[in-house]
């Protein structure tokens, strides 16, 4: 992945379906927001490079897959 836009395109369907997750632009890159539960409790990661965003979203997707399969 070379650009933020390519990373966002790659993870588009995952980001659309993951209602607890959002990625928003900021002046330093992108911020990955993850709602960790009720009440609203956000965890944020500043991604200054496309690779950092790709890594964060890859980890989120792997965690979702493990949870859906019941793997701890």
Residue pairs with C-beta under 8 A, 6 or more apart in sequence:
1 7
1 10
1 50
1 51
1 54
2 50
3 50
4 25
4 29
4 30
4 50
4 53
6 50
7 50
7 53
7 54
7 57
8 15
8 23
8 53
10 54
11 57
11 61
14 57
14 60
14 61
14 64
15 21
15 22
15 23
15 57
18 60
18 64
20 34
20 35
20 36
21 32
21 33
21 34
21 35
21 60
22 32
22 33
23 30
23 31
23 32
23 33
23 53
23 57
24 30
24 31
24 33
25 31
26 46
28 46
28 48
29 46
29 47
29 48
29 49
29 52
29 53
30 46
30 47
30 53
31 44
31 45
31 46
31 47
32 44
32 45
32 47
32 53
32 56
32 57
32 60
33 42
33 43
33 44
34 42
34 43
34 44
34 45
34 60
35 41
35 42
36 42
36 43
45 52
45 56
47 53
47 56
66 72
